[in-house]
Structure formats: structure tokens, C-alpha cells
Amino acid sequence: MRFLVDENTGVVVSRWLKSLGHEVFSVYEEARGIDDDIIIQKAFAENWILITSDKDFGEKVYREKRLHRGVIFLRFEDERSTNKVAVLQRFLASYQDQATDNFVVVTEKRVRFAKTPL
């Protein structure tokens, strides 16, 4: 799969996804400080699934009706990298085939597929 990992998600997640054989664009490593509008545009245009914990992307998808190829929105109580990797590992094991073209809210305890605006 192709993942665009937002800066706030961290380099450990990017490197872990790469180690699994996924294609990854890490904002932290490759475009630190890039504007959110450019991120969502790049993700859509280049067919990346965005992984982020930035609430602004919910605004972009639901209020601004920005197009996307999939957003995995992380809402964690424990922001440590090891927790992020563990939760994402469980998510991908169960829902990887459903990540494309969906807005998914992932917490330590649940996964919710949010309705996409028409």
C-alpha cells in the first residue's frame, strides 16, 4: 500500500511501514513544515492514504469537501511511537483492505469508519 505519513505521526511509524514493504512518503523526513492543503492535495493526486492525528484534516474532508484516497485519523491517549505502531498493526491486520477511499478514525479501543460527505 501507499501511505503518506503526516509529520505529527512520526518517523518511527514511517520506518515501520517501510519495513513491511509499503511505499511511504514521510512528511517528517521529506517535507517538514509543508502546509496541510498541500498534503491533502498531494495525497489525493498521487494516490496516497494519509495517516495523521491532525484534526484539521477532518475539517478539510468534511467542511471543505476535499477529495482523498483514504485518511487514517489517529486519536490516541498514548502518543508513544510503540503504541502507534501496535495499534496500526492491529488496524492493518483487520482492516487494511478497507482503508482506501475511507475516512477512518482509529483509537486504542476502536475503529470507526466515518461517513464520507456526498
Buried (B, 14 or more C-beta within 10 A) or exposed (E): BBBBBBBEBBBBBBBBBBEEEBEBBBBBEEBEEEEBEEBBBBBBEEEBBBBBBBEBBBEBBBEEEBEBBBBBBBEEEEEEBEBBBEBBEEBBEEBEEEBEEBBBBBEBEEBEEBEEEE
